[in-house]
């Protein structure tokens, strides 16, 4: 096949997919209010919600930081998402060139994203929480996340809840991400584990888990 045609197709795929994955964090808060594709649920959060803990603002307590992003983390995150988006673009382009009719289905995109993320793991947030693994299960991208404290710590619930709040806010207010990922029926799932490696809680965006 003509090389120029290959490059044209690759450029087209990058143009389509990259905005959804590599948009700078500072631009994630938008005027998007159509959140019908951004439904969330949680396993292990019901007891937190039932206690009436705030769902939008969490005050920092001594010994535990609820802040997930700072300047350095934002920079690293942008680098990671940019690289992952290009990885996905290349994989999709090669699949299209082989006339694979499933090139853009949710399962393939989820698999490409999880595979492309692995070289950047563990990814460390500002508060010691880290993503230690990424896998796909069908159309679901599953991020395994480890907290620096044990389940018995008095702030464990709030720390995990802060991650849910920030993640949902970033994803659901990003119109491009809603359109390019969630409207493809891709599910984003975060599983939280404590410092001992014991499962703590889980939540999804665009999915449903039985509680």
Secondary structure, DSSP 8 states (H G I E B T S, - for coil): --HHHHHHHHHHHHHHHHHHHH--GGG---S----TT--EEEES-HHHHHTT--SS----BTTB------HHHHHHHHHHHHHHHHHHHHHHHHHHHTT-TTTTSHHHHHHHHHHHHHTT-SEE-TTS-EEEEEEEETTEEEEEEE-SS-TTSTTHHHHHHHHHHHHHHHHHT-HHHHHHTGGGT-EEEEEEE-TTS-EEEEEEES-----
